Structures are given as C-alpha cells and as structure tokens.
Amino acid sequence: MAVLQMQKISICALKKNRKAILELLQASGVVEINYLDVKDSGFEKMDTMASRQLFEKNAVTADQALEILQEYAPEKKSLFSSLEGKKILESEIFEKTKEDSRPVMEAARQIIAFNKKIAEDKAGIAKLEGQIESLVPWMNLDVPMTYGGTDKCRALIGSISGSVSLEELYKAVGEKTPDVESLDIQIIGSDKDQTCIAVICLIEEAAQVEEGLRAAGFAKPSQPVDEIPAVQTERWKKKISMLKDEIASSGKKLEEYGEFRQQLQIVSDYYRIRSQKYEVLGGLLQSKKTFLVTGYMPEKEMSRLEARLTEQFDLVFEKEEIEEGEEPPVLLKNSALASSAEGVTASFGLPGRGEMDPTSVMSLCFIFLFGLMLSDAAYGFIVFAACFVALRKFPNMDGGLKKSLQLFMYCGISTLVWGILFGGYFGDVITVVSRTFFGREVTVPALWFVPLDDPVRMLMYSMLFGVIHLFLGLAMKGYLCIKDKRYLDFFCDVVLWYMLLVGLIMILLPTDLFASISQMHFEFSPAVSALSKVLAGAGAAGILFMSGRSSKNPALRVALGAYDLYNLTGWLSDVLSYSRLLALGLATGVIASVINQMGSMAGSGIFGAIIFIIVFIFGHLFNLAINLLGAYVHTCRLQYVEFFGKFYEGGGRPFIPFRQDTKYINIKED
C-alpha cells in the first residue's frame, strides 16, 4: 500500500555525451523528463523535427512492410497469440540488426514496391475486365467500332438505349427520313440497357439518316476500339493473363521476403526508439558545450542511476525537493496480490498528493465481493484455472493484461470458496443429473447455507458486509487524518460518525421491525440500550455543532452541521446498494438451475444425454460470461461509489518515464 516517493533531479553534462546519456536514461526507463522553458539566453532548444520525421517515416515504412508480409507470408500464430506479448530479444542481436538497418530498409521498400505493383496490376485487371464486359454486346460486329464505311457508303455504328426490335428501328428512322431508300440496319447485340446497331447508307444520305437515328435515341460508342471487338477482347484477355502471372510472380517474391520479418520488427522499433530520443532531445535546454536534463524519478532508483551515470560520464547530478504546490507523477508499488488491482484504482484515479494508495485494502474487498456475487464453485474453478494456465503459458504478456488476469485468478479462488460455502456447482447440476440419469437424487450440502433457500438471510449478510465495507472506508479516512496530524478532523469527521452509526445500529437491532424483516431476534440489556442511545445522541449532537467548525458564524455552523447530519440518508442508501450482492448471487444460481432443468427436459436416454450436454455447455458458458461481467462491473461500482466515496478523491497523474517504448520486441539488457 504505497505510493513511491518521487524526487526531482537535474543532470548537467557535456554536450558531446548527450547521445550516450539519453540512451542510458531511455534504457533504464526510470526518469520522467520535465521540459523547462527557455529563459536564460545562454541556453536554447535544438530543432529535431526533421530527424524525428525521418525516423518516424522509417518506422512506418517497416510497419507497412510487416503488414504486407502478414498478407503474403503470414506468420503462424496460435488462437491465443494476443496473450503472448512482445518477443524478448538479446541486446547483442538488437545492436547487430540496427547496425545493418540499411539492407533491411531496402527490403522494406522493395516489399512496398512489389505490393504497389500488385495493386496496380489488380487495378489494371479490373479495368480490362470492365472494358471486356462493355464489349460483350458488340461481339458479333465483324468490323472495328470506329469503321466509317467505304467511298460510297457510310457506316453508322452505335447504340440506342433500352431494348428495341429491328422493325421498331426501321419505323422510327423511316418516319424521320421518308426520302431515304438505301438503308440497312443490323442489330449487333443487346442487353437490358442498350441495343447495339450498325447502319449502312449512302454517303449523300448519311446526314439525314444520322439525324433520324439521333431522334430515335442513337448515340455512338463512348469508348470505341480501333479493332474488331472479338479480336480486341482476346488481346485484353491475354493481357489479363499476363498481369495475373505478374501478380503471382510478385506474390512469390513477397513470400521470399518472409525471412526479413524479425529484422523488420527490430528495425521498426529501433527507429521508433530513436524518434522518441530525438523528441526528448528537442525539448532539452542546451548551450554550446553543455545540456541540461530535469525530471522526476522514484527515490529508490536514484542511487543506482546516479552511480551508472557518474561512472561513465563527467556530469553534475543534483537532487531537488518537490515544492509544496507541485504535483509529482504517481507510481504505485504493491504486493503481488494488491498490484493485480492497480488497474481498478487507476480507472478511478491515481492518488493525489498527500493521499494514500488504497489498492491493498481495496483489492481484498474487491476479491471478497466479486466471489460473493459470482458464488459458484465450478465457475470459480474455471476462471482460476483459465487465468492460471494463461499466466504460466504466456509469461511475456503485456503488463496491464497480466495484472488483469492475476486479479481474475484471485477472484476465481474467492468464487470457488463462496461456491463451496453456498453449495453451488454449476447451480444444482449434481442433483439434476443424479435424479434424471441415475434415478437417485444426490445433493452436495452447502458448508454454510444455500442462498436460494434462504434469500432473507443472504440479504442480511449482504447488508452486514456492506456496513463493514463502509466502516472500513471511514477508518481509512481516519488513518489519513492521524497521518496528517489532523486530530480534530479525525474526531469530528470519523469518531462522531462511528458513534452515531453504531448507536443507531444498536437501537435498530432489538426492534420488532428488524425482527420481522430479518427473522433474527436481538435482546440487549438496559445498560447496552442506554449506551446505544447515548452514542447516537452524542454523535448526532457532535456532528450538528462540529461539522461546520470552519465557519465563525454560529447559525451557519449549525446549518452546515444539520446538512452534514442529513447525509445519514446517504449512508442508508449506500448500505441498501449492497443488496446487489444478493441479487447477483441469486441470479447466478437461478440461471444455472434453469439451464440444468432445460437440459434435463429431453429425458434420460442417449438422446436426452446428448441434449443435456449441448444445453449444459452453451448455457453455462453464457451464464458464466454475463455474470463475470456483472460481478466485475458491480464490484467496481461498490469500490468507486461507496468505498472510495468515504475517503478517496484521486486526481494524481501517472508516472510516464522516458523509456524504450517498442511495438514488437522487448530488449533484454545485460
């Protein structure tokens, strides 16, 4: 339960060593660079934009080549490849590959060129196929589409929109050209959109015939070819065949480049790292002979980094205290169990300055309540086993994903325990199977009780767990007050509320109202009853007069106290919100039981067994999925709203160190 102590550092070194120093800082990954404004005329910032753009362009080029290789020479990946994480690479291999980056980048450019050639060839094929399709109606034409006729005759070749018969054509042209006697019309072909025709007439009558044809909707071909359509089509088909051969040839060449995959990944990350380094370099203050690096780093890492720097370089390494109003970045450090829930805390907000890290306490509450909501031993074992196997099989997975799986693994153990306590094993599958297929009912008894048989009892325990959770949040607030030596705040904002709440609970427990709801009876001695009233009265009076203690106006102080006392209704609603523990726990068991009953409806024969297995597998997978999601969402809500609402604000910014932020590989340092 710790927020690592941050320290400001300043490093002033010779300019000739800046590349090596920045590479060491980047490899160590423990310093967040803080960029200063240029105020002293002796310092200036270097323009590194051109170099950064070059490195980013090279990284993008390598990425594009890798995407192309994945299409033409795909890397074999398992179904769970997304869990594998980045490859671990020895630093010697990385250094050797980056030194030979020029041929690798040439290979990347060749891969992109071949892919571009394939794209152009495919576009050419599509264009030729479109042209061939446009010539289909003209395949019976035995002259070029641009044929104009002989010395005495004129040939008019074109089309009329729609489907038109030969008689209709003669009639339409004849009405416009009654004096024309020598006219021959042939229908070459037609489709639903047009009728292709060839018209032969005398030259001296060509203008009149053409005018008549245009009146009937005649138009010359939009893309005529200078060759007989059938001959031109064959040429285009041969060209398409050639382009396909070229595509196949380019594809084979791309497959041969598959051996460059790892080198391309290394080179891509190499240029990505250089781009990050030059981005930092462009923000540093530099003089003619020196440069300055300022930033934050965890205090525990400082001595080791200082030793490495001073051993290798002539520089000044200074530590600075963080000023009062300054907000340093936040880095959490917890145990293996608690660190798995750091993502839950970060989703709400990292601790602000002066706040404690609630992850350790919250993680235990999260795991406890998650298991109570899911509450089926079989489901818990499945979740635990799946996460455990994934963590063991894929040790290099991404850190955030790894922590999430660890959290769900612990939640699976909690669910397993609660399932055993409540007697839930895929709902009541043991009872249903034994009764349906073996004619004898077998029941695995619950170690505690079955919530479906006693929901009121489950509701009471849900409320109890809620009160404990809320009281724990209030205790965390008290711890912060004592830690900051705000003893009056501790008494007024924590102790008085404990007095009021404990007193009211003690007053409620022996009442008939509580007994009728909970079916539980409490009897307190007169002394205890009197104590409960004293606690409640003293707590209420203290809150009324002390909550507004910051105000000097007595009336306003009482008004603020009354308003704070009204927050008692908020406590009531918070406790009632823990009824979701009952709701989700019952939902898991009820849906599981319904699935089992549905599966057993086909009877006890072979057919019934097959139906039961199918319904069992798909039904329980569905139930597990929706209740996993529900348990996660509602457990987070209980932490964020009810628990954190009592003491935690968040608002801290994450620690973002200058490091080798790679895409494909992790470099294993010596």
SULZINOR-V278852 format. One record per residue. N is the residue number from 1. RES is the residue in one small letter. PHI is phi in whole degrees, 0 to 359 (* if undefined). NEAR is the number of other ideal C-beta (glycine too) atoms within 12 Angstrom. Layout:
n	res	phi	near
N	RES	PHI	NEAR
N	RES	PHI	NEAR
This chain:
n	res	phi	near
1	m	*	27
2	a	214	23
3	v	259	31
4	l	300	27
5	q	292	24
6	m	262	37
7	q	225	32
8	k	275	29
9	i	230	35
10	s	225	27
11	i	237	39
12	c	245	27
13	a	220	32
14	l	290	22
15	k	297	27
16	k	293	16
17	n	259	23
18	r	297	32
19	k	298	23
20	a	294	22
21	i	293	36
22	l	296	38
23	e	295	32
24	l	293	33
25	l	297	41
26	q	293	32
27	a	292	30
28	s	288	27
29	g	63	28
30	v	237	34
31	v	238	40
32	e	264	31
33	i	286	35
34	n	246	32
35	y	272	19
36	l	264	21
37	d	279	12
38	v	281	17
39	k	240	11
40	d	272	14
41	s	295	8
42	g	281	14
43	f	241	22
44	e	210	22
45	k	254	23
46	m	272	25
47	d	277	15
48	t	250	26
49	m	300	17
50	a	297	14
51	s	294	22
52	r	299	26
53	q	296	19
54	l	295	18
55	f	294	31
56	e	296	24
57	k	297	22
58	n	296	32
59	a	296	34
60	v	295	24
61	t	299	31
62	a	296	40
63	d	297	26
64	q	297	24
65	a	297	38
66	l	294	37
67	e	297	24
68	i	293	36
69	l	297	35
70	q	295	24
71	e	275	21
72	y	260	26
73	a	224	26
74	p	299	16
75	e	278	22
76	k	290	10
77	k	231	11
78	s	280	12
79	l	298	10
80	f	253	17
81	s	297	18
82	s	293	14
83	l	271	25
84	e	290	23
85	g	78	26
86	k	280	27
87	k	287	25
88	i	268	19
89	l	237	27
90	e	295	17
91	s	297	21
92	e	296	15
93	i	294	21
94	f	297	33
95	e	298	20
96	k	294	18
97	t	291	31
98	k	290	31
99	e	291	16
100	d	258	19
101	s	288	29
102	r	298	16
103	p	295	17
104	v	292	34
105	m	294	32
106	e	296	22
107	a	297	32
108	a	298	38
109	r	294	25
110	q	294	25
111	i	299	40
112	i	295	28
113	a	295	22
114	f	297	32
115	n	295	31
116	k	296	19
117	k	297	24
118	i	297	29
119	a	297	21
120	e	294	18
121	d	295	27
122	k	296	22
123	a	295	16
124	g	297	22
125	i	297	25
126	a	299	16
127	k	294	19
128	l	294	27
129	e	296	22
130	g	294	16
131	q	293	27
132	i	298	27
133	e	297	19
134	s	291	28
135	l	270	34
136	v	306	23
137	p	292	30
138	w	259	41
139	m	295	24
140	n	274	19
141	l	284	33
142	d	258	18
143	v	228	26
144	p	299	23
145	m	292	35
146	t	267	22
147	y	299	28
148	g	255	22
149	g	117	24
150	t	250	14
151	d	292	8
152	k	248	14
153	c	244	22
154	r	244	28
155	a	254	31
156	l	247	41
157	i	246	37
158	g	185	34
159	s	217	36
160	i	239	35
161	s	295	18
162	g	84	19
163	s	262	21
164	v	231	27
165	s	276	16
166	l	295	22
167	e	298	12
168	e	296	20
169	l	294	36
170	y	300	25
171	k	293	17
172	a	294	28
173	v	287	35
174	g	296	22
175	e	295	17
176	k	269	24
177	t	229	29
178	p	292	14
179	d	272	17
180	v	278	28
181	e	252	14
182	s	263	20
183	l	211	32
184	d	230	24
185	i	242	36
186	q	234	24
187	i	270	29
188	i	280	33
189	g	181	24
190	s	204	25
191	d	219	21
192	k	291	9
193	d	259	17
194	q	206	26
195	t	237	32
196	c	269	38
197	i	227	43
198	a	232	39
199	v	242	42
200	i	242	26
201	c	211	31
202	l	290	25
203	i	298	20
204	e	291	15
205	e	255	28
206	a	297	26
207	a	296	18
208	q	292	27
209	v	294	40
210	e	294	29
211	e	295	19
212	g	293	31
213	l	295	38
214	r	295	21
215	a	297	19
216	a	272	31
217	g	100	22
218	f	286	31
219	a	213	21
220	k	286	23
221	p	302	28
222	s	289	12
223	q	228	19
224	p	288	26
225	v	250	27
226	d	273	16
227	e	225	22
228	i	301	24
229	p	309	36
230	a	296	24
231	v	292	21
232	q	296	29
233	t	298	27
234	e	298	18
235	r	298	21
236	w	296	27
237	k	296	20
238	k	295	16
239	k	293	22
240	i	298	25
241	s	299	18
242	m	296	18
243	l	296	27
244	k	296	21
245	d	296	17
246	e	295	23
247	i	297	26
248	a	297	20
249	s	295	18
250	s	295	29
251	g	297	27
252	k	295	17
253	k	295	25
254	l	295	35
255	e	299	22
256	e	295	19
257	y	282	34
258	g	301	26
259	e	290	16
260	f	270	34
261	r	302	33
262	q	295	26
263	q	298	36
264	l	294	44
265	q	297	36
266	i	295	40
267	v	294	42
268	s	300	40
269	d	292	36
270	y	298	39
271	y	290	36
272	r	294	34
273	i	295	36
274	r	296	33
275	s	298	32
276	q	296	35
277	k	296	33
278	y	287	30
279	e	295	28
280	v	293	37
281	l	301	34
282	g	290	26
283	g	260	30
284	l	273	37
285	l	278	32
286	q	223	29
287	s	251	21
288	k	292	12
289	k	235	16
290	t	228	27
291	f	215	36
292	l	234	36
293	v	240	41
294	t	233	30
295	g	174	37
296	y	243	36
297	m	204	42
298	p	299	31
299	e	300	26
300	k	291	16
301	e	267	27
302	m	293	29
303	s	298	18
304	r	292	19
305	l	293	33
306	e	299	28
307	a	296	15
308	r	295	25
309	l	289	32
310	t	291	20
311	e	289	13
312	q	258	19
313	f	224	29
314	d	271	19
315	l	203	30
316	v	247	19
317	f	245	32
318	e	243	21
319	k	255	22
320	e	229	21
321	e	281	15
322	i	284	22
323	e	290	10
324	e	301	9
325	g	271	8
326	e	273	16
327	e	255	22
328	p	283	34
329	p	292	33
330	v	245	34
331	l	228	34
332	l	267	35
333	k	222	23
334	n	225	31
335	s	292	20
336	a	301	18
337	l	291	25
338	a	291	30
339	s	297	29
340	s	295	37
341	a	259	42
342	e	297	38
343	g	295	31
344	v	295	41
345	t	296	40
346	a	296	30
347	s	295	25
348	f	279	31
349	g	148	21
350	l	289	33
351	p	301	38
352	g	281	22
353	r	296	24
354	g	90	23
355	e	273	31
356	m	273	35
357	d	276	36
358	p	274	44
359	t	297	42
360	s	300	28
361	v	291	32
362	m	297	46
363	s	298	36
364	l	295	29
365	c	296	39
366	f	300	42
367	i	296	40
368	f	299	33
369	l	288	44
370	f	300	49
371	g	297	45
372	l	293	43
373	m	287	46
374	l	281	50
375	s	48	49
376	d	226	50
377	a	298	35
378	a	294	36
379	y	298	46
380	g	298	41
381	f	294	28
382	i	298	32
383	v	297	37
384	f	299	31
385	a	296	22
386	a	297	24
387	c	291	32
388	f	297	21
389	v	296	18
390	a	298	29
391	l	293	29
392	r	284	17
393	k	282	20
394	f	237	23
395	p	290	18
396	n	261	22
397	m	297	27
398	d	305	20
399	g	301	18
400	g	295	19
401	l	295	24
402	k	297	27
403	k	295	31
404	s	296	27
405	l	294	33
406	q	298	35
407	l	298	42
408	f	293	40
409	m	295	34
410	y	295	34
411	c	295	44
412	g	297	38
413	i	297	31
414	s	299	37
415	t	297	45
416	l	300	31
417	v	296	27
418	w	296	42
419	g	297	39
420	i	294	26
421	l	297	27
422	f	264	44
423	g	73	32
424	g	255	50
425	y	228	35
426	f	53	37
427	g	72	42
428	d	248	35
429	v	298	39
430	i	296	26
431	t	294	28
432	v	295	31
433	v	295	29
434	s	296	19
435	r	287	19
436	t	281	29
437	f	257	27
438	f	238	15
439	g	69	10
440	r	218	13
441	e	278	15
442	v	241	18
443	t	233	19
444	v	270	24
445	p	291	17
446	a	285	26
447	l	289	15
448	w	242	21
449	f	203	22
450	v	260	30
451	p	303	37
452	l	295	29
453	d	274	20
454	d	218	22
455	p	294	25
456	v	295	23
457	r	297	24
458	m	296	35
459	l	297	27
460	m	297	28
461	y	291	30
462	s	298	34
463	m	296	32
464	l	297	24
465	f	297	33
466	g	295	34
467	v	298	29
468	i	298	26
469	h	298	36
470	l	293	37
471	f	297	28
472	l	295	31
473	g	298	34
474	l	294	34
475	a	295	26
476	m	298	34
477	k	297	33
478	g	297	28
479	y	298	24
480	l	295	28
481	c	296	24
482	i	293	20
483	k	300	18
484	d	271	17
485	k	61	11
486	r	259	19
487	y	290	15
488	l	294	19
489	d	298	25
490	f	300	26
491	f	290	23
492	c	286	32
493	d	263	34
494	v	237	33
495	v	299	27
496	l	298	35
497	w	291	39
498	y	299	32
499	m	299	30
500	l	298	36
501	l	292	34
502	v	296	27
503	g	298	31
504	l	295	27
505	i	296	30
506	m	293	28
507	i	289	27
508	l	289	27
509	l	303	27
510	p	277	22
511	t	282	21
512	d	293	14
513	l	300	11
514	f	294	22
515	a	295	17
516	s	291	11
517	i	279	17
518	s	267	25
519	q	61	14
520	m	237	22
521	h	241	14
522	f	238	21
523	e	230	15
524	f	252	20
525	s	290	12
526	p	305	11
527	a	294	11
528	v	293	19
529	s	299	21
530	a	294	16
531	l	298	19
532	s	298	29
533	k	292	24
534	v	295	21
535	l	299	27
536	a	296	29
537	g	294	20
538	a	295	24
539	g	296	36
540	a	295	29
541	a	295	22
542	g	297	30
543	i	295	37
544	l	299	28
545	f	261	24
546	m	247	31
547	s	294	34
548	g	262	25
549	r	296	25
550	s	287	16
551	s	266	17
552	k	273	10
553	n	280	12
554	p	301	14
555	a	295	13
556	l	294	16
557	r	298	22
558	v	294	21
559	a	297	18
560	l	294	25
561	g	295	29
562	a	296	20
563	y	296	19
564	d	292	30
565	l	294	29
566	y	296	17
567	n	296	24
568	l	301	26
569	t	294	13
570	g	295	21
571	w	298	32
572	l	297	21
573	s	294	17
574	d	296	30
575	v	295	31
576	l	296	21
577	s	294	30
578	y	283	38
579	s	296	27
580	r	297	33
581	l	298	44
582	l	294	35
583	a	299	26
584	l	288	39
585	g	296	45
586	l	292	34
587	a	300	30
588	t	301	46
589	g	292	40
590	v	295	26
591	i	297	32
592	a	299	43
593	s	295	32
594	v	297	25
595	i	299	33
596	n	297	35
597	q	295	24
598	m	298	26
599	g	294	33
600	s	274	31
601	m	290	17
602	a	278	21
603	g	97	15
604	s	255	22
605	g	285	13
606	i	297	12
607	f	299	13
608	g	297	22
609	a	295	20
610	i	296	17
611	i	299	23
612	f	298	31
613	i	297	21
614	i	296	18
615	v	296	28
616	f	299	31
617	i	296	19
618	f	289	17
619	g	294	28
620	h	285	34
621	l	298	22
622	f	297	21
623	n	297	37
624	l	297	33
625	a	296	20
626	i	290	22
627	n	280	40
628	l	299	32
629	l	297	21
630	g	297	27
631	a	296	43
632	y	295	32
633	v	297	22
634	h	285	32
635	t	293	41
636	c	300	31
637	r	298	28
638	l	297	40
639	q	286	40
640	y	290	28
641	v	270	25
642	e	281	38
643	f	282	41
644	f	298	37
645	g	297	27
646	k	273	35
647	f	207	33
648	y	242	34
649	e	246	21
650	g	76	29
651	g	101	18
652	g	286	28
653	r	260	21
654	p	288	26
655	f	283	32
656	i	242	22
657	p	284	29
658	f	283	38
659	r	212	28
660	q	278	32
661	d	272	25
662	t	264	31
663	k	251	27
664	y	245	33
665	i	226	32
666	n	246	30
667	i	272	32
668	k	275	18
669	e	282	20
670	d	290	9
